[in-house]
Amino acid sequence: MTRETLWLIVGFAGQTVFTGRFVLQWLYSEFKRRSVIPVGFWYLSMLGSALLLSYAIYREDPVFIIGQSVGFLVYLRNLQLIARDKPQEP
């Protein structure tokens, strides 16, 4: 396997995970019968974003790098807010 093939796999994996977050949100909302964003959405967002950011850095694409970097920070912050609002167990 060539280096280029490996990076293409990373890029496609990132895109697959990133797209999977929408499928998760859609199915979860159908299950709840209302529009809901499950916590898993944010984890998939972070994972997909990290993979795509790695690929963007490899490609040296500044537009892609900035977009994924900002998105990653937003996803991380959402997870921090969710963790902060969880009730603490005694």
N, C-alpha and C positions, 0 to 999 in steps of 0.2 A: 504494500500500500504506500502510495506516495504521500509526501507532506501535503500537497495540494488536495488530495482526496480526503485526507484526515480532516483538514480545515473545512472542506465542503460538508462533511458529515457533521461537524460541530455546528456549522451554520444551519443546516437543515434540521438538526436536532433542536436547536434553539427556536427555530421558527415553528416546529411541531409542538413543542411545549408551550410556546407563547400562544399559539392558536388553541391549544387544548384548554387554556384557561377560560376561553369564551364558551367552549362546549360544556365545561364543568358548570359555569354560571347559568347557562341556559337550562341544563338538565336539573340543576338544583332548584332553580326558579319554578320549573314545571312541577317538580315534586312538592314544593311549598305552595304552589298555586298563586305566587306573587313574585315580583322582581326582588331578588335577594343576591347579595354578593357574599359567597361563603369565604371563610378564611383561606381555604385552599387556593382560591383565585389569586390571592396575593403571593402565596408561596410559588405557584406556577409562574406568576409574573416575574418574580425575582430570579427564579432559575432560568426561565427563557431569556430574560434580559441579560443575565450574566453570560450565558452562552453566546447570545448575539453580540454583546459587547466584546467578548473575546475575539469573535470572528471579525468584527469591525476594526479592532485594533490590528489584527493580522493583515487586514486589507488596507489599513492606513486610510480609512474613510472618515474624515473629520465630522461630516454631517451625521453619519450613522453613530459615531462614537459619542457625540454630544447628546443625541436623542436617547440613546440607550442609557447613558450615564444619569441623565436627569430622571428618566423613568425609573431606574433602579432605586434612586434616592426616594422617590415618591412611594414606591412599593414598600421599601424598608420602613419609612415613616408610618405608613398605614398599619403595618404589623406592630410597630411600637405602640401606636395608639390603641390597637386592639388588646395587646398584652397589658397595657396600663389600666384599661377599663374592665378587665376580668376580675371577678370577685376573688379575693384572697381566701384560701382555705386556712382554717385555724391549725 
